[in-house]
């Protein structure tokens, strides 16, 4: 999955986010750089709507 981040987003290694309806994500501690953040999904949200 590819994503676009707002220019002001600080994707420092270990930073954690929840992306709406997708799950919880964390910036990779080894491969992420300020110029090219690598963000991995840590937890998938359960979808019971369908």
N, C-alpha and C positions, 0 to 999 in steps of 0.2 A: 504494500500500500504506500502510495506517495501522498505527501501533504504539503501545504504551504503554511508557513508561520508568519505572523505579523513581524515586521522588521524590528520592533522593540522587544520581542520575546527573548528572554534570557534563557537559552537552552544549555545551562551549565551542567556538567556531568553530575548525575544523581538527582537532578530536578524532577519533580513528579507533577503530572497533570491528569485531569479527568476530561476526556473529549466526549462531548454529548453523544449519548446512545451507542458508544463504542466500547468504552472501558477506561481503565487506568493505564497510564503510560509513564515511562521513566527514560530520561536521557542516558544513553550508554556511557558508562564510566571510562571505557577504553577507547572506543572509536569516535566519540563525539568531540567536535571542535566548535568554537564559536562561529566559524565561517561555514561549517557543514555539520549541523547537529544530526545525530543518529538517535532516533527515539524508538524504543521497543515497548510493545504492549506487555504489561505485567498481569492484568486481570481483565477478562472479558465480562461484560455485563450480561446478565440473563435476559433473554427476550421471550416474554410470555404473551406478547400481544398477538402474534400470528397464531 
